[in-house]
Amino acid sequence: MRISVVRTGGFAGIERRAEVDTSGRPDEDEWRALAQLALRPAAPDRPADGVRDGFAYRITVDGRTVLCQDPHLSEAQRTLISRLLKEGA
């Protein structure tokens, strides 16, 4: 499974991206479960717009993509983004 995250926006507008191929990794099942949850949109009662100077994310898992924005990330999206970008999301 190939998982990628692209982060755009923020005050400086710097794009960050990271990718992982989970095939053959000892934690492959953990990545797979997290990725499947992250592909689900955040709670539908939340507004679609982000905040000024906030980050927008594109999460792609084996060709399926979801777009999300701060502060409207699901817990799974936040965890996956943090793991891939190796920083707080």
Buried (B, 14 or more C-beta within 10 A) or exposed (E): BEBBBBBBBBEEEEEBEBEBEBEEEEEEEEBBEBBEBBBEEBEEEBEEEBEEEBBBBBBBBEEEEBEBBBEBBBEBBBBBBBBBBEEEB
